Amino acid sequence: MSNAPPQASASEAPRPPGAPSDIDLLARAAGASKALHEAIGHKVVGQEEVVDLMLVALLARGHALLVGVPGLAKTLLVASLAEALDLSFGRVQFTPDLLPADITGTDVLQEDEDNQGVVHRRVRFLAGPIFHNLILADEINRTPPKTQAALLQAMQERRVTVGTRTHQLPDPFQVFATRNPIEQEGTYPLPEAQLDRFLLEIHVDYPSEAEEREIARRTTSADVGTIPRVLSSDDVRALQALVPRIPVTDAAIQLAVALGRATRPKDSHGASSASAPREVAEYVRFGAGPRGSQALVLAAKARAALRGEAAADVEDVRALVVPVLRHRLVMSYRAEAEGVRDTDVLRKVVESIG
């Protein structure tokens, strides 16, 4: 792998004098990764792989969906990450009666009386909880589709439209949502269009026995850990700006595109996809679109940055296939009936591509 520093594109605006070089930023990214793991570890036991993926989403300026049964510290993970960063944090508890205005905000009519007793009326925008850098959308599948759709523009365009006016969201702006996969009563499926907006779907698994003992000891004692501040908001923005400048090998791009295309049961002409394994044709209704390949490359760059590497390669792409692509597959009824999971299909896709 080349150790040459990542080069900015010709169209990129020049960095100000005295700004750190990309080599310095790569070293800072690798150091920040280790420091953030340690900081979050003050309150969360284990879940190292989950934290890795959350940091990939953070640097790639992507949104992440955390999926796991209750009690696995999904909410605590997001809150701890926010505490370790110099970013504003907003939490939205999604419920069946939540309205779009409860998330985005609303226009209100305000009356002000001047010194002469004349009443002046004006419309003022009251910003909702979405106007923060880091948003925790807790149990996002508990609210109806109309309210879920309120997040679509925000997640894609990083702005919201209320009435006739469009409001820009803070920079950076990222959504970390949680979803309970086992409780179905009172929940609503997430639309595919919204799922596609998430860079990663991160599954949070049970801790090991040793980790669970430590959890039981730590959470029932009076010694509550505190999380140190690791990065400033300027640091976060600088590292996020670095990621697009990181080169990626041609082999990595070819692999990302091949993996995305191999998840599609049919090609653009409606014929069976030549690159798709048999399991895709049998169990997948719709595969990942071009955004899946884009997400693989971008996430691979962020992973390379967190490792202090000057370029992203096929190793980075392979490591992220499952969290990047699994929520982009629409599985068939046959898959559900036979208990075939999206991860099973993706494993076959990776084997077929090599």
Secondary structure by P-SEA (a helix, b strand, c coil): cccccccccccccccccccccaaaaaaaaaaaaaaaaaaaacccccaaaaaaaaaaaaaacbbbbbbbccccaaaaaaaaaaaaccbbbbbbbccccccccccbbbbbbbbbbccccbbbbbbbbbcccccccbbbbcccccccccccccccccccccccccccbbbbccccbbbbbbbbcccccccccccaaaaaacccbbbbbbbcaaaaaaaaaaaaccbbbbbcccccaaaaaaaaaacccccccaaaaaaaaaaaaaaccccccccccccccccccccccccccaaaaaaaaaaaaaaaaaaccccccaaaaaacccccccccccccaaaaaacccaaaaaaaaaaaac
